[in-house]
Amino acid sequence: MLKKASILIVEDDHLLILALKNLLAPKAHLFTAPTLEAAQQVLEQHSIQCVLLDLHLGSQNSQKQISHWKSRFPSLEILILSGQPEIKVALECLRMGALDYLVKPFEPELLLHVVDKALERHKMKSSLEKLEPLIHPLPISFIGQSIQLQGLIEKIQLLRNKTQLNVLILGESGTGKEVVARLLHQQEGTPQRPFVVANMPAIPTNLLESELFGVEKGAFTDAKCSRPGKFELADTGDIFLDEIGDLPLEMQSKILRVLQERQIQRLGSHKTQSLQLRVISATNQPLAEFIQKGKFREDLLYRLGDVVLTLPPLRKRKEDIPFLVEHFLQKHSLGIPTQVSPSALDQLMAYEWPGNIRQLESTVKRALIFSNGSQIDRFEIYDFQNLNGLSMSNSGALSLEAQVQRLERKAFEQALQQHSNNKAKAMKALGLSKATFYRKLQELGLHSISAQH
């Protein structure tokens, strides 16, 4: 069952209060206050969505209270009730933050309509507040010192204060395309500029239009209320269209129209709204090939790509791996100092990383979880391009990790054999701690063999 809204009636006319109660009781919990002081107490003690405020309460003029309440309760909607049809006063009330100005006597249907609008507006504001961390994200940085990365960062910096240019980011999956998008947004230095993410594959095809452009109440069966789309939320800021290559053709033409006209129209509405925003898009798909096959519009590509930034894969900037590893260790180690041994770092440097930075972070996280000490001596690398076995390179040859594992097994077998399977002596000969020795036995599949002796 949906929770009822709460409405405060600030009025000293008892007959009007009774009429308003009869009219509004079915849709909201009602509070009443005959003075501004009493109204202030109600607002401080209860969660109120909407106030019906009489402009003249005896000798009190309520107009000055509008700005105070809007400052103290930003999401509060204020409706003015007045017996004076003065346009100048009405405009001043609206300028101070009131949503509407109703002149007594007013039609019940008009009041209900205005109250519905106020409650819907409050609900929308509350939803946006929950999205605040997504719309205004935390600061972010790019990790590394490779020549390729520095060149990319220089290009990003050149785009500062050039938000009239749309940016297309190309790169393999996991290379950090969203990080680049957030850097572009962040360097503008205006905290209140929205940053809205729209991940194309994550939005069901039948909901794409309403999610991107918004919807008016009653536009379709489930449209219970009006709501803005992602383009509208991004007005005056940036919208990040992630995996734009997965956008269906029918939606490509609609986005092209938005880029050309800088206007959107909510689903079910005949009104257009002008927008001022930058479109940042990204894909790992071969768009040129898609255009040849008729899967992507060439004119849309040119609109999206005023500037094109290409991210190098991790295998092309391996000198950044130590910096990334250190960053991920600090990020995921929960404050416990952890180091990576030189041999383990060599293992990471030798791998080709088909999953790029995302795969590297996952590998470091996994190593931290299974590490028994303050140092990581070996990484278990999952290569999902070869599902029959882990830690295999793209070429099909044994990866460095597999080779290291083979050499380790041979060394352990020789040590155990030379010392007649005496684990204490074998451990000493190998120069390993007890915890590392027994963990290696388990990993190499030798624990059950040595246990027989």
C-alpha positions as CSV (number, residue, x, y, z in Angstrom):
1,M,0.0,0.0,0.0
2,L,1.3,3.4,-1.0
3,K,2.2,5.8,1.8
4,K,-0.1,8.9,1.8
5,A,1.4,12.3,1.3
6,S,1.2,14.9,4.1
7,I,-0.2,18.4,3.5
8,L,-0.2,21.4,5.8
9,I,-3.1,23.9,5.6
10,V,-2.0,27.2,7.0
11,E,-5.3,29.1,7.3
12,D,-7.4,30.9,10.0
13,D,-10.8,30.6,8.3
14,H,-12.5,27.7,10.0
15,L,-15.1,27.2,7.3
16,L,-12.4,27.1,4.6
17,I,-10.3,24.6,6.6
18,L,-13.3,22.3,6.9
19,A,-13.9,22.5,3.1
20,L,-10.3,21.8,2.4
21,K,-10.2,18.8,4.8
22,N,-13.3,17.3,3.1
23,L,-11.7,17.8,-0.3
24,L,-8.1,16.6,0.4
25,A,-8.6,14.0,3.1
26,P,-8.9,11.1,0.6
27,K,-5.4,11.8,-0.9
28,A,-3.3,12.9,2.1
29,H,-2.7,13.2,5.8
30,L,-3.7,16.7,6.8
31,F,-2.2,19.1,9.3
32,T,-3.6,22.5,10.1
33,A,-2.1,25.7,11.6
34,P,-3.8,29.0,12.2
35,T,-0.5,31.0,12.4
36,L,3.0,31.1,10.9
37,E,4.5,30.1,14.2
38,A,2.3,27.0,14.5
39,A,3.0,26.1,10.9
40,Q,6.8,26.3,11.5
41,Q,6.4,23.8,14.4
42,V,4.5,21.4,12.2
43,L,7.1,21.6,9.5
44,E,9.9,21.0,12.0
45,Q,8.2,18.0,13.5
46,H,6.7,16.3,10.5
47,S,7.6,15.4,6.9
48,I,5.4,17.7,4.9
49,Q,5.3,17.6,1.1
50,C,2.9,20.5,0.3
51,V,1.7,23.6,2.1
52,L,-1.5,25.5,1.4
53,L,-0.6,29.0,2.7
54,D,-3.1,31.8,3.2
55,L,-1.4,35.0,2.2
56,H,-3.1,37.0,5.0
57,L,-3.4,35.4,8.4
58,G,-5.1,38.1,10.5
59,S,-2.4,40.8,10.8
60,Q,0.4,38.5,9.5
61,N,1.6,38.7,6.0
62,S,2.8,35.3,4.9
63,Q,4.6,36.4,1.8
64,K,8.0,36.8,3.5
65,Q,7.8,33.2,4.8
66,I,7.9,31.7,1.4
67,S,11.7,32.3,0.9
68,H,12.5,31.2,4.4
69,W,10.6,27.9,4.0
70,K,12.0,27.2,0.6
71,S,15.5,27.7,2.0
72,R,14.9,25.6,5.1
73,F,12.9,22.8,3.3
74,P,14.1,22.8,-0.4
75,S,11.7,20.1,-1.6
76,L,8.6,21.6,0.0
77,E,6.0,22.8,-2.4
78,I,4.1,25.9,-1.5
79,L,0.6,26.9,-2.9
80,I,-0.6,30.4,-2.1
81,L,-4.3,31.0,-1.2
82,S,-5.3,34.7,-1.5
83,G,-8.4,36.8,-1.6
84,Q,-6.6,39.4,-3.6
85,P,-6.2,38.9,-7.4
86,E,-3.1,41.0,-7.7
87,I,-0.8,40.0,-10.5
88,K,2.2,41.8,-9.0
89,V,1.8,40.0,-5.7
90,A,1.3,36.7,-7.4
91,L,4.4,37.1,-9.6
92,E,6.5,38.0,-6.5
93,C,5.2,34.9,-4.7
94,L,6.2,32.7,-7.6
95,R,9.6,34.4,-7.8
96,M,10.2,33.6,-4.1
97,G,9.5,29.9,-4.7
98,A,5.8,29.3,-4.5
99,L,4.5,26.7,-7.1
100,D,1.1,28.4,-7.7
101,Y,-1.2,31.2,-6.7
102,L,-4.9,30.5,-6.2
103,V,-7.4,33.3,-5.8
104,K,-10.4,32.7,-3.4
105,P,-13.0,31.5,-4.1
106,F,-11.5,28.7,-6.3
107,E,-13.1,25.7,-8.0
108,P,-12.5,22.4,-6.1
109,E,-11.3,20.8,-9.4
110,L,-8.7,23.5,-9.8
111,L,-7.3,23.0,-6.3
112,L,-7.2,19.2,-6.7
113,H,-5.3,19.6,-10.0
114,V,-2.7,22.0,-8.4
115,V,-2.3,19.9,-5.4
116,D,-1.7,16.8,-7.6
117,K,0.9,18.7,-9.5
118,A,2.6,19.8,-6.3
119,L,2.8,16.3,-4.9
120,E,4.1,14.9,-8.2
121,R,6.7,17.6,-8.3
122,H,7.8,16.8,-4.7
123,K,8.0,13.1,-5.6
124,M,10.2,13.9,-8.6
125,K,12.6,16.0,-6.5
126,S,12.9,13.2,-3.9
127,S,13.8,10.8,-6.6
128,L,16.5,13.1,-8.0
129,E,18.0,13.5,-4.5
130,K,18.4,9.8,-4.3
131,L,20.2,9.9,-7.7
132,E,22.5,12.8,-6.6
133,P,25.6,10.5,-6.2
134,L,25.0,9.3,-9.8
135,I,24.3,12.7,-11.3
136,H,27.1,14.5,-9.4
137,P,29.8,11.7,-9.0
138,L,32.8,11.7,-6.7
139,P,36.2,12.9,-8.2
140,I,38.1,10.4,-10.2
141,S,41.6,10.1,-11.7
142,F,43.5,8.1,-14.3
143,I,46.3,5.9,-13.0
144,G,49.5,5.5,-14.9
145,Q,52.5,7.3,-16.5
146,S,52.9,5.6,-19.9
147,I,53.4,7.8,-23.0
148,Q,50.0,6.5,-24.4
149,L,48.2,7.6,-21.2
150,Q,49.9,11.0,-21.0
151,G,49.0,11.7,-24.6
152,L,45.4,10.8,-23.9
153,I,45.3,13.0,-20.7
154,E,46.7,16.0,-22.7
155,K,43.8,15.6,-25.2
156,I,41.3,15.5,-22.4
157,Q,42.7,18.6,-20.9
158,L,42.5,20.4,-24.2
159,L,38.7,19.8,-24.2
160,R,38.2,21.8,-21.0
161,N,35.6,24.6,-21.5
162,K,34.7,23.2,-24.9
163,T,31.5,21.5,-23.9
164,Q,29.9,22.4,-27.3
165,L,31.9,19.5,-28.8
166,N,30.4,16.0,-28.5
167,V,33.0,13.3,-27.6
168,L,33.2,9.7,-28.8
169,I,35.4,7.4,-26.7
170,L,36.6,4.2,-28.4
171,G,38.4,1.3,-26.7
172,E,38.2,-2.4,-25.8
173,S,36.0,-3.5,-22.9
174,G,37.6,-2.7,-19.5
175,T,40.0,0.0,-20.7
176,G,38.3,2.8,-18.7
177,K,36.0,4.6,-21.1
178,E,33.7,5.7,-18.3
179,V,36.7,7.0,-16.4
180,V,37.5,9.2,-19.4
181,A,33.9,10.4,-19.6
182,R,34.0,11.3,-15.9
183,L,37.3,13.1,-16.3
184,L,35.9,15.2,-19.1
185,H,33.0,16.2,-16.9
186,Q,35.1,16.7,-13.7
187,Q,37.6,19.0,-15.3
188,E,34.9,21.6,-16.0
189,G,35.1,22.4,-12.3
190,T,31.4,23.1,-11.8
191,P,30.1,20.7,-9.1
192,Q,26.4,21.4,-10.0
193,R,26.8,20.3,-13.6
194,P,24.9,17.1,-14.0
195,F,26.6,13.9,-15.2
196,V,24.0,11.3,-16.2
197,V,24.9,7.8,-17.4
198,A,22.8,5.8,-19.8
199,N,24.0,2.3,-20.5
200,M,22.4,1.2,-23.7
201,P,22.4,-2.6,-23.2
202,A,21.1,-2.3,-19.7
203,I,17.9,-0.6,-20.8
204,P,15.2,-2.9,-22.3
205,T,14.5,-2.0,-25.9
206,N,10.8,-1.3,-25.2
207,L,11.8,1.2,-22.5
208,L,14.6,3.0,-24.2
209,E,12.5,5.9,-25.5
210,S,10.8,6.7,-22.2
211,E,14.1,6.2,-20.2
212,L,16.0,8.6,-22.5
213,F,13.4,11.2,-23.3
214,G,11.0,11.0,-20.4
215,V,7.3,10.2,-20.3
216,E,4.0,12.1,-19.6
217,K,1.4,10.7,-17.2
218,G,-1.0,8.4,-19.1
219,A,1.3,8.0,-22.2
220,F,0.9,4.3,-21.8
221,T,-0.8,1.9,-19.3
222,D,2.0,1.9,-16.7
223,A,2.7,5.6,-16.9
224,K,1.2,6.5,-13.5
225,C,3.1,9.8,-13.3
226,S,5.2,12.1,-15.5
227,R,8.9,11.9,-15.2
228,P,12.0,13.3,-16.9
229,G,14.3,11.2,-19.1
230,K,18.0,11.0,-18.9
231,F,18.5,13.7,-21.5
232,E,16.4,16.1,-19.5
233,L,18.2,15.2,-16.3
234,A,21.5,16.0,-18.0
235,D,20.4,19.5,-19.1
236,T,23.2,22.1,-18.6
237,G,25.7,19.2,-18.0
238,D,26.9,16.0,-19.7
239,I,25.1,12.7,-20.7
240,F,27.3,9.6,-21.1
241,L,25.8,7.2,-23.6
242,D,27.7,4.0,-22.8
243,E,27.9,1.2,-25.4
244,I,26.3,3.4,-28.1
245,G,27.1,0.7,-30.6
246,D,24.3,-1.4,-29.1
247,L,21.7,1.2,-29.8
248,P,18.8,-0.1,-32.0
249,L,18.5,1.6,-35.4
250,E,15.1,3.1,-34.7
251,M,16.5,4.9,-31.6
252,Q,19.5,6.1,-33.5
253,S,17.4,8.4,-35.7
254,K,15.7,9.8,-32.6
255,I,19.0,10.6,-30.8
256,L,20.3,12.1,-34.1
257,R,17.3,14.5,-34.0
258,V,18.1,15.5,-30.4
259,L,21.7,16.2,-31.4
260,Q,20.6,18.2,-34.4
261,E,17.9,20.3,-32.8
262,R,19.0,20.3,-29.1
263,Q,15.4,19.6,-28.1
264,I,13.5,16.6,-26.6
265,Q,9.9,15.7,-26.4
266,R,8.6,13.4,-23.7
267,L,6.7,10.3,-24.7
268,G,3.0,11.2,-24.8
269,S,3.7,15.0,-24.9
270,H,3.3,17.5,-27.7
271,K,5.7,20.0,-26.0
272,T,9.3,20.3,-26.8
273,Q,12.0,21.3,-24.4
274,S,15.3,22.9,-25.4
275,L,18.5,21.4,-23.9
276,Q,22.0,22.6,-23.4
277,L,24.3,19.6,-22.9
278,R,27.3,17.7,-24.1
279,V,26.9,14.1,-25.3
280,I,29.8,11.8,-24.4
281,S,29.5,8.4,-25.9
282,A,31.6,5.2,-25.8
283,T,31.7,1.8,-27.5
284,N,34.0,-1.2,-28.0
285,Q,32.1,-2.1,-31.2
286,P,33.6,-1.6,-34.7
287,L,31.4,1.2,-35.8
288,A,32.9,1.5,-39.3
289,E,32.0,-2.1,-39.9
290,F,28.6,-1.6,-38.4
291,I,28.0,1.3,-40.8
292,Q,28.9,-0.9,-43.8
293,K,26.4,-3.6,-42.6
294,G,23.7,-1.0,-42.1
295,K,23.7,-1.5,-38.3
296,F,24.8,2.1,-37.4
297,R,23.9,5.4,-39.0
298,E,26.9,7.2,-40.5
299,D,25.4,10.7,-39.9
300,L,24.9,9.8,-36.2
301,L,28.6,8.8,-35.9
302,Y,29.7,12.2,-37.2
303,R,27.3,14.0,-34.8
304,L,28.6,12.0,-31.8
305,G,32.3,12.2,-32.8
306,D,33.1,15.9,-32.9
307,V,36.2,14.7,-31.0
308,V,37.3,11.0,-30.9
309,L,39.4,9.7,-28.1
310,T,40.9,6.2,-28.4
311,L,42.0,4.3,-25.3
312,P,44.9,1.9,-25.7
313,P,44.5,-1.6,-24.3
314,L,46.4,-2.5,-21.2
315,R,48.8,-4.8,-23.2
316,K,49.9,-1.6,-25.0
317,R,50.7,0.3,-21.8
318,K,52.1,-2.4,-19.5
319,E,54.4,0.1,-17.8
320,D,51.2,1.3,-16.0
321,I,50.5,-2.0,-14.4
322,P,52.6,-1.4,-11.3
323,F,50.8,1.9,-10.7
324,L,47.4,0.3,-11.2
325,V,48.3,-2.6,-8.9
326,E,49.3,-0.2,-6.1
327,H,46.1,1.7,-6.6
328,F,43.9,-1.4,-6.4
329,L,45.8,-2.7,-3.4
330,Q,45.0,0.6,-1.5
331,K,41.5,0.5,-2.7
332,H,40.6,-3.1,-1.7
333,S,43.0,-4.1,1.1
334,L,40.8,-2.6,3.8
335,G,43.7,-0.7,5.4
336,I,45.9,-3.8,5.7
337,P,49.4,-3.1,4.2
338,T,50.0,-5.6,1.4
339,Q,52.9,-5.9,-1.0
340,V,53.4,-7.8,-4.3
341,S,56.6,-9.8,-4.7
342,P,58.8,-9.1,-7.7
343,S,58.0,-12.5,-9.2
344,A,54.3,-11.9,-8.8
345,L,54.6,-8.5,-10.5
346,D,56.6,-10.1,-13.3
347,Q,53.7,-12.6,-13.7
348,L,51.3,-9.6,-14.2
349,M,53.6,-7.8,-16.6
350,A,54.0,-10.9,-18.8
351,Y,50.2,-11.5,-19.2
352,E,48.3,-10.0,-22.1
353,W,45.1,-8.9,-20.2
354,P,42.3,-9.5,-22.7
355,G,39.9,-8.0,-20.1
356,N,42.2,-5.0,-19.6
357,I,42.0,-2.9,-16.4
358,R,38.8,-4.4,-15.2
359,Q,40.4,-7.9,-15.4
360,L,43.5,-6.7,-13.6
361,E,41.4,-5.2,-10.7
362,S,39.5,-8.4,-10.4
363,T,42.7,-10.3,-10.2
364,V,44.1,-8.1,-7.5
365,K,40.9,-8.3,-5.4
366,R,41.0,-12.1,-5.6
367,A,44.6,-12.2,-4.6
368,L,43.9,-10.1,-1.5
369,I,41.1,-12.3,-0.4
370,F,43.1,-15.5,-0.7
371,S,46.4,-14.1,0.5
372,N,47.4,-15.4,4.0
373,G,50.1,-12.8,4.7
374,S,51.2,-9.2,4.0
375,Q,52.7,-10.2,0.6
376,I,51.2,-11.6,-2.6
377,D,53.6,-14.1,-4.1
378,R,51.4,-15.4,-6.9
379,F,48.3,-14.3,-8.8
380,E,45.6,-16.6,-10.0
381,I,44.5,-15.1,-13.4
382,Y,41.2,-16.1,-14.8
383,D,41.2,-16.0,-18.6
384,F,37.5,-16.4,-19.7
385,Q,38.5,-16.5,-23.3
386,N,39.7,-20.0,-22.6
387,L,37.0,-21.5,-20.4
388,N,38.6,-25.0,-20.4
389,G,41.5,-23.8,-18.2
390,L,42.6,-20.7,-16.3
391,S,45.7,-18.6,-16.9
392,M,46.2,-19.4,-20.6
393,S,47.4,-16.7,-23.0
394,N,45.5,-15.8,-26.2
395,S,48.0,-17.6,-28.4
396,G,47.2,-21.0,-26.8
397,A,50.7,-21.4,-25.5
398,L,51.4,-21.8,-21.8
399,S,51.3,-18.5,-20.1
400,L,54.0,-17.4,-17.7
401,E,51.8,-18.4,-14.8
402,A,51.4,-21.9,-16.1
403,Q,55.1,-22.2,-16.7
404,V,55.8,-20.9,-13.2
405,Q,53.4,-23.4,-11.8
406,R,55.1,-26.2,-13.7
407,L,58.5,-25.2,-12.4
408,E,57.2,-24.9,-8.9
409,R,55.7,-28.3,-9.0
410,K,59.0,-29.8,-10.2
411,A,60.9,-28.0,-7.5
412,F,58.5,-29.3,-4.8
413,E,58.6,-32.8,-6.1
414,Q,62.4,-32.8,-6.1
415,A,62.6,-31.4,-2.6
416,L,60.2,-33.9,-1.2
417,Q,62.0,-36.8,-3.0
418,Q,65.4,-35.7,-1.8
419,H,64.2,-35.6,1.8
420,S,62.2,-38.7,1.7
421,N,58.9,-36.7,1.8
422,N,59.9,-35.1,5.1
423,K,57.9,-31.9,4.8
424,A,59.9,-29.9,7.4
425,K,63.2,-30.6,5.7
426,A,61.7,-29.9,2.2
427,M,60.2,-26.7,3.5
428,K,63.6,-25.6,4.9
429,A,65.4,-26.5,1.6
430,L,62.9,-24.4,-0.4
431,G,63.3,-21.5,2.0
432,L,59.5,-21.1,2.5
433,S,57.4,-20.2,5.5
434,K,55.2,-22.9,6.9
435,A,52.0,-21.1,5.7
436,T,53.4,-20.6,2.2
437,F,54.8,-24.2,1.9
438,Y,51.5,-25.8,2.8
439,R,49.5,-23.5,0.6
440,K,51.7,-24.3,-2.3
441,L,51.3,-28.0,-1.6
442,Q,47.6,-27.6,-1.9
443,E,47.7,-25.4,-5.0
444,L,50.1,-27.8,-6.8
445,G,48.0,-30.9,-5.9
446,L,50.9,-32.4,-3.9
447,H,49.3,-32.3,-0.4
448,S,47.6,-35.7,-0.7
449,I,50.8,-37.3,-2.1
450,S,53.1,-36.0,0.7
451,A,50.5,-36.9,3.3
452,Q,50.8,-40.6,2.4
453,H,54.4,-40.6,3.8
